Amino acid sequence: MRLNESKIAVIGLGYVGLPLAIEFGKKYSVCGFDVNQARVEELGKGEDRTLEADLIGMKQATDLCKDTNGEVGLYFTADVEALKQCNTFIVTVPTPIDEFNNPDLRPLLKASAMLGKVIKKGDLVIYESTVYPGCTEEDCVPVLENESGLRFNEDFFCGYSPERINPGDKVNTLTKIKKITSGSTPEIADRVDALYNSILENGTHRAPNMKTAEAAKAVENAQRDMNISFMNELALICDRVGIDTNDVIEAAGSKWNFLKYRPGLVGGHCISVDPYYLAHKAKALGYNPEVILSGRRVNNSIAKFIADKTLKLMIQSDHKIKGANVLILGVTFKENCPDCRNTKVIDVCTELEEFGCQVDLYDPWAEPQVVAHEYGKTLLTSINPNKKYEAVIACVAHDQFKTFDYAKYKAQGAIIFDVKNFIDRSLVSARL
């Protein structure tokens, strides 16, 4: 099949799928599919709650679809029947972990089962969702074969090209990153590589096989997790020594080859999740990945450390703990984006509440309904200027929080905890 004959379906229109659908929609016929009808209707109105979409580009792509009667351009649907018109399917559904930190492949396998009912001979299924090495061939392909009655690498083919979307990043966007590609045969690897190269400015890195591409994705984020866990452990040590972690990092950073990673809460959809996928595969093969899992344990302990440190400082300032008002600034997992997936700020909140504190959460970026649904917490719509707080914890460095009046609360005796090292040091009671 020639490249210009590609009729693409992007399965899942979240942080990863939507930007992909928009870019492909400028050159190909693209069906943006999502099982959530409300999401489809939102996009049909030209809106995007994730704030990741190029809305101008989305309008151009959808208008193009109307102008060419679907020959080129983007349209959105929740109708599975529409997928039968496509020949190239790109899966971008979530791959989370469960309560025991095991990979949760249910969304991925449901998407595969759905596609198994619509794929035809010659069709290509490309996975972008983060998985462990071997998952595409060992878990997804059997579902596709079973549902379709077709044979892998004879009747249909697969590719793997891991997503590299960084929520909130307006510099390293989809078209400007280098993307890893791979295919289930050399010919399909060529096809996948050419497809992505047709929309990217910085090209691709072609992996020798799908397992290598799958492993590379997991390793990218596991490496960052390990580096941050070392700095978090350093923060725990520095606290006991009685010195400032950031001063240590600045001093060490005077050496030319020192990497300035910073301590912090490690949440989100990648760094705090992907290492568990790699660890799962290692354990399945009889190897216990000690370094990866020890890093995860350190990073998962930081929320409790922040809460405990705050409580100790409150006690030292003669604040009563039970019933104390605590204000937490920021709920999203990173600054200047609405993404609350797997945020560890909630763990800080829960820890304080277990000691009897009355915790107020404020985040102008987060969606209140998402926080309420996912975590059972209520967000303030605004901060009561007359309410006195015994502690203020700045967990996320949103731009709005950089001009917050911390001096006012410090003057009232509040503990000011700067998790992200962005507040005037003279106003801070503790930094991570």
N, C-alpha and C positions, 0 to 999 in steps of 0.2 A: 504494500500500500504506500502510495506517495504521501509525503508530509502534508501537502495541501488538501488531502482527502480526509484528514483527521477530523472527526466529529467528537468533541471532548465532553465528558461529563465529570464535573468536580463534585465529589460526594462529601458533604459536610461544609457548611458555609460559616465557619468561625474565624478565629484569628489567622489560621493558615489557609483555609480553602477560599475565602472570599478574595483576598489579594491575588491569588493564583487564577481564579475564575475571571477576574477583571482583565488581567494581562493577556491571558490566552484569548479572551473574548474580543480583543482588538485585532486578532489575526485569523481566528478560527470560529467555527460554529460551536458555541459552548453552552451546555446546560448546567446551570448551577443548582444542584439538588440538596435539599435538606428535609429531614423528616418533620421538622418543626414548622408548621404552617404559619405561625405568627412571625417567625424569622423571615420566611419567604415574603410575606406581606410587607414587613418592614423594609426589606431590600427593594421590593417593588416600588415603594414610595421614594426611593433614593436616600434612605436613612441607614445608619450603621451604628449600633450601640457600642461596638467594640472600639470605635474611633480609629480603626486600622485601615479602613478602605480609602482609596483615592476616589472621593465622591464624583469629582469631575470626570475621571477616567471611567468610572462605573456608568455614568450617564452616557458617555460617548459610546461605550460598548453596548449598552442596552438600546440606544438609539440606532446604532449600526444594525442590530438584529432586526429592528422594525423596518429600516430602510432597505435591507437586502432580503426581506422575507425569510430570515433565519439562515440564509446561506453563510453569513458571517455575523458575529456578534454574540451577545450574552443575554440569556433569559433565565429566570428563576422559577423553580417549581418544587412541589412536594409530591408530584404524581410519578410513581414508579414507571408507569407505562411510557412516559416521555424518554426514559433511559434507553428504550429499545432502538431509538433512532441513532444512538451513539456507537462508536467503535473503539474509543479510547476512554478508559475510566480511571480517574485519579482519586484515591481514597485519602481523605484528610480528617478522619474522625478522631476523637480523643482516645488516648491509651493511658488511663490513670492507674493507680494502685488501689488495692482494697485496704480494709482496716488493719490487715496483718502485713502490709507492705509488699504484698504479692502482686504481680502484674494482673490487671483486670482487662482481659481481652474481649469482653462481651460486646462493646461497641464495634470493635474491629471485625469480629466474627459475624455479627448481625449484618454489617455492611457487606461482608463477603457472601453471606447467604442470599442477600437481596440481589447482588450482582450476578450470582450464579443462576438466577432465574431469568436474566435478561441478556447475558453475553451470547455471542454467536461465534461461529468459526472465523478465525483470523483476528478476533478482538484482543485488545491489550488492557491489562489491569495493572496500574502503577500505584504502589503504596507509598505514602509520605509519612504516615503515622509512626511515631517512635516505637520500636520493638527491640527484642533481643536478637542476636545473630541466629538465623535459621527460621525465624518465625513465619516469614512469608511463605517459604516452601513447605514447612512442617505443619503449620497451623491453618494458614489461609487457603493455600492451594487445594488441600483435600476438601474443604468446604465448597470451593468453586467447582471442583470436579463433581462432587456428589450432587449439588443442586442443578448443575447444567447438563450432566451426562457427557460432557466433553473431556478430552484428554489434554493434560498440561503439556506444553511444548510441542503438541501436534495440532490441536484444534484452537487453543488459546494460549496466550503468553503473559508473562508478568515482568514488571520492573520494580525497582525500589529507588527512590530519590528522597532522602530524608529532608524534612522541612527545616528551615533555618530562620524562621520568623522570630524577631525580637520585639515583643509588644512594647509600644511607646517609642521605639527607635525610628526617627524620621530620616535618618542618614543611611543606615544599612538596611534598606528596603529590599523587597523581593528581587527586583531587576538588577540591583547593584551588588548582590552577593554572588560568590561562586558557589555553584550547586553540585553536589555529588550525584552521579547517575549510575545506573547499572541495569542489566537486563538478564532474563533467564536463558538467553542464547546470545551468541556474538552478534547476530543480525538484529535481534531485538534491542540489545545494548546500543547499537548504532541508532536505532529508531528513537529510543528514549532520549539519548544524548542530543540528537538533532532537534527533537521537539522542544526540549528545555532551552537549548542554545538559541532557538528562534525568538525567545522573549528576554533573554538575559544580556546585560551589558558586559559582564565580566566572565562570561563563559562557564564551563563546567569542569569538574574533575571526574573522570570516568573510572570507577572502581572495577577491579577485575571480575567481581561477581557480586550477587546480592547480599550474601552473608557479610562480606567485607564492608559494604555500604551500611548495612544495619549496625554492625559493630562500631563503625566510625561515628555514627550519630550518638550512640550511647557513651562512647569514650569522650566526645567533645564536652559533654556536660558533667560526666563523672570527674574529669580532670579539674574543672572549675570547682566542683563540690569539694574535692580533696584539698585544693589550695585554700579555699575559704575555711574549711574545717581546721586547717593548721593555724590560721589567723584567729579563729574563734578559740582554739585551745590556748593560743598565746594570750588572748584577752583574759581567759580564766586564770592563767598563771600570773599575769601582770596585776590583776586585781588582788591576788594574795600577797604579792610583793609590795604593792602600794604605789605602783607607777602607772603612768598613762600609756595604754597600748599604742595609741596613735603617735605619741612622741617616740616610742620605740621604732615604729614603722618608718617614720620620717628619718630617724637617725640611720637605720639600716639601709634605707633607700638612697643614702648618699653613695653607696657602692653601685657601680655601673651595671652590674648584672642582677641586682635585686629586683624582684617583681612585687609591686606595691598592691597586693590584694588586701582587702579590708575585712574586718570581722563584721558579722551582721546576721540578721534573720534570713534563713535560706528557705524560701517557699517557691511558689510558682509551678508551672506546668512542666518544667524541664529539669532544672538542676537538682531539685529535691525528689524527682521521680525516676529519671533515667538510670541512675546508679543501681536502683533496685531491679531493673530489667536485666542489666548486665550481671548482677549478683545472682539473680534467679537462674540464668543460663549456666553460670559457673557451678552453682550447687547441683544443678541437674546432671552435670558432667562429673560430679564427684570432687569438686574443688571448693573449699571454703574461702571466699574472697575477704580476707581479714582487713586489708587496708581500706577497701571500698566501704565496708560496713562499719568500721570504726569511725571513719569520717562522717558517715550518716548519723551515728550515735552522738558525736560531738555537736554537729549542727542542730540536731533535734533537741539538744539540751539547752540551747541559748535562750529560748523563750522563758524557761523556768529561771535561768540565771538573772535575766532582766527583771522579772517580777520579784524574785527574792532580794536582789540588790536594792530595788526600790523600797521594799518593805523594811529592810534594815536601816536605810537612810531615814525613812519616816519615823521609825522607832527612836533613832538617835536624835531626831528633831522634836521628840516628845509628842508626835502625832498619834492619836488613837487609831488603830488599824481597823477595827470593826466599825463599819459605817462610814469610813473615810471616802471622800470623793476623789476619784482619780480620772483624769482626762487623758485619753489615748488619741494622739493625732496620727491618722493614717491607718487604713485597713488593707489597701491593695498590697500585692506582693512586691511592687516596685513603684518608683516615683513617676508621676505625670502620665498615668494610664489607669483605666478602670478595671484592670484584670485582678480579680480576687481569688483566682484558683489556687488552692492549697496554701493560702496565706498563713504565716505563723504568728501574725499579730493576734489572731483569735486565741492562740495558746497563751499569750501574755495576759490577755483579758480574763480568760478562764481561770488561770492560776491566781490572779488577784481576787477574783470573785470568790474563790474557795476559801480565802482568808477573811471574807466578809466585807471587802471593799465594794463601794458603789461605783461601777465603771461606766463612764460615758465614752462612746466612740464617735469620732467625727472624721469624715473624709469627703471632701467636695468632689472627688473623682469617682468614688464607688457608687454603684447603684444600690439604693436601700433595699429594693425588693430582692436582689440577688443575695445580699448579705443576710437578709431575714430568712430566705429559703434555704441557703446552703449552711448557715451557721446558727440560725435562731437568734441572731442579735439585731438590735434596733440601732440604727444610725441617727445621730442628731442631724437635724436639718440646718441648725445654726448653734453657735455656742452662746449660752446665757452669760452676758458680760458681768452680771451681778453675782454669779455663783462662785463660791470659793472652793478651790481644789487643794487637797493636801499633796498631790503629785500630778505632774504633767509629763507624759512619756511621748516623745516625738519618735515614732517608729518608721515613718516614711518621709523622705525628703521632697515632698511635693513643693513646687515653687511657691504656692500660697503659704506654706508653713515657714518659709525663710524670712517672712516679714511679720510673723506672729509676735504678739506682745508678751514675750516670755518674762521680761523684766517686771511686768505688773504682777504676775503670779509668784515670782521669786520674792518680791517685796512683801507678799502676803504670807510668806513662809513655805511655799510649795517646793517640793523636790522636783528639779528639772532633770530628766534623764534624756540624753541625746544619743539615740541608738545609731544614727547615721553620720554623726560628726559634722554637722552643718550649722550649729547654733553658736553664737558668740560665747567663747569659752568662759568669760567672766560670769555668765548667767547660768552655767551648767553645774549641777550637783554631781553628775556622773556621766561618763561616756563609755561606750562599749570598746 
